[in-house]
Amino acid sequence: MGKRIDREFYSRDVLEVAPLLLGQQLVKVASDGTRLSYVISETEAYRGGEDLACHASKGRTPRTEVMFGEGGHLYMYLIYGMYWMMNVVCGPEGIPQAVLFRGLREVSGPGRLTRLLGVDRDFYGEDLVGSGRIWIEYMGPPPSYTTGPRFGIDYAGEPWKDMPWRFLMNL
Protein backbone atom coordinates (compact mmCIF):
# COMPACT_ATOMS: atom_id res chain seq x y z
CA MET A 1 0.00 0.00 0.00
CA GLY A 2 1.38 3.38 -1.00
CA LYS A 3 0.86 6.89 0.29
CA ARG A 4 -2.12 8.90 -1.00
CA ILE A 5 -1.04 11.52 -3.52
CA ASP A 6 -1.36 15.05 -2.16
CA ARG A 7 -2.60 18.34 -3.63
CA GLU A 8 0.92 19.56 -4.43
CA PHE A 9 1.39 16.65 -6.87
CA TYR A 10 -1.72 17.61 -8.85
CA SER A 11 -0.86 21.33 -8.79
CA ARG A 12 1.91 20.84 -11.36
CA ASP A 13 1.61 21.22 -15.13
CA VAL A 14 -0.40 18.44 -16.78
CA LEU A 15 2.57 17.42 -18.96
CA GLU A 16 4.51 16.66 -15.79
CA VAL A 17 1.65 14.92 -13.97
CA ALA A 18 0.40 12.67 -16.82
CA PRO A 19 3.54 10.48 -17.08
CA LEU A 20 4.07 10.50 -13.29
CA LEU A 21 0.66 8.83 -12.82
CA LEU A 22 1.88 5.74 -14.67
CA GLY A 23 2.53 2.83 -12.33
CA GLN A 24 0.61 4.43 -9.47
CA GLN A 25 -2.33 2.69 -7.74
CA LEU A 26 -5.86 3.89 -8.44
CA VAL A 27 -7.91 2.87 -5.42
CA LYS A 28 -11.71 2.59 -5.47
CA VAL A 29 -13.88 1.51 -2.56
CA ALA A 30 -16.72 -0.71 -3.78
CA SER A 31 -20.28 -0.26 -2.51
CA ASP A 32 -19.76 -3.17 -0.09
CA GLY A 33 -16.65 -1.50 1.37
CA THR A 34 -14.13 -3.68 -0.46
CA ARG A 35 -10.94 -1.86 -1.40
CA LEU A 36 -10.09 -2.38 -5.06
CA SER A 37 -6.78 -1.21 -6.53
CA TYR A 38 -5.53 -0.97 -10.09
CA VAL A 39 -2.24 0.06 -11.71
CA ILE A 40 -2.52 3.11 -14.00
CA SER A 41 -0.98 2.15 -17.35
CA GLU A 42 -2.06 4.83 -19.83
CA THR A 43 -2.87 8.55 -19.63
CA GLU A 44 -3.44 11.52 -21.95
CA ALA A 45 -2.75 15.19 -21.22
CA TYR A 46 -5.11 18.05 -22.11
CA ARG A 47 -3.48 21.41 -21.57
CA GLY A 48 -5.77 24.36 -21.05
CA GLY A 49 -7.36 26.91 -23.29
CA GLU A 50 -4.69 26.90 -25.99
CA ASP A 51 -5.04 23.12 -26.58
CA LEU A 52 -7.91 22.84 -29.06
CA ALA A 53 -8.47 19.20 -28.04
CA CYS A 54 -9.17 20.30 -24.45
CA HIS A 55 -12.80 21.00 -23.55
CA ALA A 56 -11.67 24.16 -21.78
CA SER A 57 -10.51 25.66 -25.09
CA LYS A 58 -14.13 26.69 -25.63
CA GLY A 59 -14.16 28.61 -22.35
CA ARG A 60 -15.61 28.19 -18.90
CA THR A 61 -18.96 26.38 -18.94
CA PRO A 62 -20.98 24.43 -16.37
CA ARG A 63 -19.49 21.25 -17.87
CA THR A 64 -15.87 22.42 -17.57
CA GLU A 65 -16.18 24.41 -14.33
CA VAL A 66 -14.21 21.88 -12.26
CA MET A 67 -11.26 22.15 -14.68
CA PHE A 68 -10.76 25.77 -13.60
CA GLY A 69 -10.43 24.80 -9.93
CA GLU A 70 -7.58 23.38 -7.92
CA GLY A 71 -5.80 20.22 -9.01
CA GLY A 72 -6.84 16.83 -7.71
CA HIS A 73 -10.56 16.91 -8.56
CA LEU A 74 -12.22 14.60 -11.07
CA TYR A 75 -13.62 15.93 -14.33
CA MET A 76 -16.20 13.44 -15.63
CA TYR A 77 -17.99 13.69 -18.96
CA LEU A 78 -20.13 11.44 -21.12
CA ILE A 79 -19.33 10.61 -24.75
CA TYR A 80 -21.58 8.96 -27.33
CA GLY A 81 -24.30 8.97 -24.68
CA MET A 82 -22.84 5.84 -23.10
CA TYR A 83 -19.19 6.10 -21.97
CA TRP A 84 -18.03 8.11 -18.98
CA MET A 85 -14.54 9.57 -19.24
CA MET A 86 -12.57 10.15 -16.04
CA ASN A 87 -9.95 12.90 -15.82
CA VAL A 88 -8.04 14.45 -12.96
CA VAL A 89 -7.61 18.23 -12.94
CA CYS A 90 -4.01 19.45 -12.80
CA GLY A 91 -2.12 22.70 -12.59
CA PRO A 92 -2.83 25.86 -10.64
CA GLU A 93 -6.33 27.16 -10.06
CA GLY A 94 -7.64 29.13 -13.05
CA ILE A 95 -5.52 27.22 -15.60
CA PRO A 96 -7.74 24.40 -16.93
CA GLN A 97 -5.74 21.22 -17.47
CA ALA A 98 -6.62 17.56 -17.00
CA VAL A 99 -5.25 14.05 -17.41
CA LEU A 100 -7.56 11.50 -19.01
CA PHE A 101 -7.22 8.00 -17.57
CA ARG A 102 -6.98 5.81 -20.71
CA GLY A 103 -5.98 2.49 -19.22
CA LEU A 104 -5.23 0.36 -16.22
CA ARG A 105 -3.07 -2.76 -16.23
CA GLU A 106 -6.35 -4.71 -15.98
CA VAL A 107 -8.25 -2.95 -18.78
CA SER A 108 -7.53 -0.77 -21.82
CA GLY A 109 -9.77 2.06 -22.97
CA PRO A 110 -11.25 4.95 -20.98
CA GLY A 111 -14.85 3.75 -21.32
CA ARG A 112 -13.98 0.24 -20.16
CA LEU A 113 -11.96 1.75 -17.31
CA THR A 114 -14.89 3.71 -15.90
CA ARG A 115 -17.21 0.72 -16.26
CA LEU A 116 -14.74 -1.48 -14.35
CA LEU A 117 -14.48 1.15 -11.61
CA GLY A 118 -18.22 1.87 -11.55
CA VAL A 119 -17.73 5.63 -11.79
CA ASP A 120 -20.04 8.04 -13.56
CA ARG A 121 -21.44 11.59 -13.27
CA ASP A 122 -21.76 11.11 -9.51
CA PHE A 123 -17.95 11.42 -9.32
CA TYR A 124 -17.80 14.81 -11.09
CA GLY A 125 -15.76 17.12 -8.85
CA GLU A 126 -14.70 14.33 -6.46
CA ASP A 127 -11.52 15.35 -4.61
CA LEU A 128 -8.91 12.58 -4.93
CA VAL A 129 -6.96 14.15 -2.06
CA GLY A 130 -9.72 13.73 0.54
CA SER A 131 -12.24 11.27 -0.91
CA GLY A 132 -13.16 8.15 1.01
CA ARG A 133 -14.30 6.35 -2.14
CA ILE A 134 -11.58 6.98 -4.77
CA TRP A 135 -7.95 8.15 -4.69
CA ILE A 136 -4.47 7.49 -6.08
CA GLU A 137 -1.55 6.12 -4.07
CA TYR A 138 2.06 6.83 -4.94
CA MET A 139 3.98 3.59 -5.49
CA GLY A 140 7.31 5.08 -6.62
CA PRO A 141 8.81 6.60 -9.74
CA PRO A 142 6.98 5.72 -12.94
CA PRO A 143 8.28 2.77 -14.96
CA SER A 144 9.58 3.28 -18.49
CA TYR A 145 6.97 4.51 -20.93
CA THR A 146 6.43 5.56 -24.50
CA THR A 147 4.58 8.57 -25.87
CA GLY A 148 2.32 9.00 -28.85
CA PRO A 149 -0.47 11.15 -30.25
CA ARG A 150 -3.81 11.31 -28.45
CA PHE A 151 -6.81 9.36 -29.77
CA GLY A 152 -10.02 10.61 -31.33
CA ILE A 153 -9.20 14.30 -31.54
CA ASP A 154 -8.81 14.94 -35.28
CA TYR A 155 -11.34 17.78 -34.85
CA ALA A 156 -8.64 19.77 -33.02
CA GLY A 157 -6.48 20.04 -36.15
CA GLU A 158 -2.73 20.59 -36.29
CA PRO A 159 -0.63 20.71 -34.23
CA TRP A 160 -2.98 19.50 -31.46
CA LYS A 161 -4.08 16.20 -32.95
CA ASP A 162 -0.50 14.98 -33.26
CA MET A 163 0.95 16.23 -29.98
CA PRO A 164 2.73 13.29 -28.26
CA TRP A 165 0.70 13.74 -25.09
CA ARG A 166 -0.42 10.13 -24.66
CA PHE A 167 1.71 8.23 -22.16
CA LEU A 168 1.78 4.43 -22.19
CA MET A 169 3.57 2.36 -19.57
CA ASN A 170 5.91 -0.28 -21.00
CA LEU A 171 4.61 -3.53 -19.54
C-alpha positions as CSV (number, residue, x, y, z in Angstrom):
1,M,0.0,0.0,0.0
2,G,1.4,3.4,-1.0
3,K,0.9,6.9,0.3
4,R,-2.1,8.9,-1.0
5,I,-1.0,11.5,-3.5
6,D,-1.4,15.1,-2.2
7,R,-2.6,18.3,-3.6
8,E,0.9,19.6,-4.4
9,F,1.4,16.6,-6.9
10,Y,-1.7,17.6,-8.9
11,S,-0.9,21.3,-8.8
12,R,1.9,20.8,-11.4
13,D,1.6,21.2,-15.1
14,V,-0.4,18.4,-16.8
15,L,2.6,17.4,-19.0
16,E,4.5,16.7,-15.8
17,V,1.6,14.9,-14.0
18,A,0.4,12.7,-16.8
19,P,3.5,10.5,-17.1
20,L,4.1,10.5,-13.3
21,L,0.7,8.8,-12.8
22,L,1.9,5.7,-14.7
23,G,2.5,2.8,-12.3
24,Q,0.6,4.4,-9.5
25,Q,-2.3,2.7,-7.7
26,L,-5.9,3.9,-8.4
27,V,-7.9,2.9,-5.4
28,K,-11.7,2.6,-5.5
29,V,-13.9,1.5,-2.6
30,A,-16.7,-0.7,-3.8
31,S,-20.3,-0.3,-2.5
32,D,-19.8,-3.2,-0.1
33,G,-16.6,-1.5,1.4
34,T,-14.1,-3.7,-0.5
35,R,-10.9,-1.9,-1.4
36,L,-10.1,-2.4,-5.1
37,S,-6.8,-1.2,-6.5
38,Y,-5.5,-1.0,-10.1
39,V,-2.2,0.1,-11.7
40,I,-2.5,3.1,-14.0
41,S,-1.0,2.1,-17.3
42,E,-2.1,4.8,-19.8
43,T,-2.9,8.6,-19.6
44,E,-3.4,11.5,-21.9
45,A,-2.8,15.2,-21.2
46,Y,-5.1,18.0,-22.1
47,R,-3.5,21.4,-21.6
48,G,-5.8,24.4,-21.0
49,G,-7.4,26.9,-23.3
50,E,-4.7,26.9,-26.0
51,D,-5.0,23.1,-26.6
52,L,-7.9,22.8,-29.1
53,A,-8.5,19.2,-28.0
54,C,-9.2,20.3,-24.5
55,H,-12.8,21.0,-23.6
56,A,-11.7,24.2,-21.8
57,S,-10.5,25.7,-25.1
58,K,-14.1,26.7,-25.6
59,G,-14.2,28.6,-22.4
60,R,-15.6,28.2,-18.9
61,T,-19.0,26.4,-18.9
62,P,-21.0,24.4,-16.4
63,R,-19.5,21.3,-17.9
64,T,-15.9,22.4,-17.6
65,E,-16.2,24.4,-14.3
66,V,-14.2,21.9,-12.3
67,M,-11.3,22.2,-14.7
68,F,-10.8,25.8,-13.6
69,G,-10.4,24.8,-9.9
70,E,-7.6,23.4,-7.9
71,G,-5.8,20.2,-9.0
72,G,-6.8,16.8,-7.7
73,H,-10.6,16.9,-8.6
74,L,-12.2,14.6,-11.1
75,Y,-13.6,15.9,-14.3
76,M,-16.2,13.4,-15.6
77,Y,-18.0,13.7,-19.0
78,L,-20.1,11.4,-21.1
79,I,-19.3,10.6,-24.8
80,Y,-21.6,9.0,-27.3
81,G,-24.3,9.0,-24.7
82,M,-22.8,5.8,-23.1
83,Y,-19.2,6.1,-22.0
84,W,-18.0,8.1,-19.0
85,M,-14.5,9.6,-19.2
86,M,-12.6,10.2,-16.0
87,N,-10.0,12.9,-15.8
88,V,-8.0,14.4,-13.0
89,V,-7.6,18.2,-12.9
90,C,-4.0,19.4,-12.8
91,G,-2.1,22.7,-12.6
92,P,-2.8,25.9,-10.6
93,E,-6.3,27.2,-10.1
94,G,-7.6,29.1,-13.0
95,I,-5.5,27.2,-15.6
96,P,-7.7,24.4,-16.9
97,Q,-5.7,21.2,-17.5
98,A,-6.6,17.6,-17.0
99,V,-5.2,14.1,-17.4
100,L,-7.6,11.5,-19.0
101,F,-7.2,8.0,-17.6
102,R,-7.0,5.8,-20.7
103,G,-6.0,2.5,-19.2
104,L,-5.2,0.4,-16.2
105,R,-3.1,-2.8,-16.2
106,E,-6.3,-4.7,-16.0
107,V,-8.3,-2.9,-18.8
108,S,-7.5,-0.8,-21.8
109,G,-9.8,2.1,-23.0
110,P,-11.2,5.0,-21.0
111,G,-14.9,3.7,-21.3
112,R,-14.0,0.2,-20.2
113,L,-12.0,1.7,-17.3
114,T,-14.9,3.7,-15.9
115,R,-17.2,0.7,-16.3
116,L,-14.7,-1.5,-14.4
117,L,-14.5,1.1,-11.6
118,G,-18.2,1.9,-11.5
119,V,-17.7,5.6,-11.8
120,D,-20.0,8.0,-13.6
121,R,-21.4,11.6,-13.3
122,D,-21.8,11.1,-9.5
123,F,-18.0,11.4,-9.3
124,Y,-17.8,14.8,-11.1
125,G,-15.8,17.1,-8.9
126,E,-14.7,14.3,-6.5
127,D,-11.5,15.3,-4.6
128,L,-8.9,12.6,-4.9
129,V,-7.0,14.1,-2.1
130,G,-9.7,13.7,0.5
131,S,-12.2,11.3,-0.9
132,G,-13.2,8.1,1.0
133,R,-14.3,6.3,-2.1
134,I,-11.6,7.0,-4.8
135,W,-8.0,8.1,-4.7
136,I,-4.5,7.5,-6.1
137,E,-1.5,6.1,-4.1
138,Y,2.1,6.8,-4.9
139,M,4.0,3.6,-5.5
140,G,7.3,5.1,-6.6
141,P,8.8,6.6,-9.7
142,P,7.0,5.7,-12.9
143,P,8.3,2.8,-15.0
144,S,9.6,3.3,-18.5
145,Y,7.0,4.5,-20.9
146,T,6.4,5.6,-24.5
147,T,4.6,8.6,-25.9
148,G,2.3,9.0,-28.9
149,P,-0.5,11.1,-30.2
150,R,-3.8,11.3,-28.4
151,F,-6.8,9.4,-29.8
152,G,-10.0,10.6,-31.3
153,I,-9.2,14.3,-31.5
154,D,-8.8,14.9,-35.3
155,Y,-11.3,17.8,-34.9
156,A,-8.6,19.8,-33.0
157,G,-6.5,20.0,-36.1
158,E,-2.7,20.6,-36.3
159,P,-0.6,20.7,-34.2
160,W,-3.0,19.5,-31.5
161,K,-4.1,16.2,-33.0
162,D,-0.5,15.0,-33.3
163,M,0.9,16.2,-30.0
164,P,2.7,13.3,-28.3
165,W,0.7,13.7,-25.1
166,R,-0.4,10.1,-24.7
167,F,1.7,8.2,-22.2
168,L,1.8,4.4,-22.2
169,M,3.6,2.4,-19.6
170,N,5.9,-0.3,-21.0
171,L,4.6,-3.5,-19.5
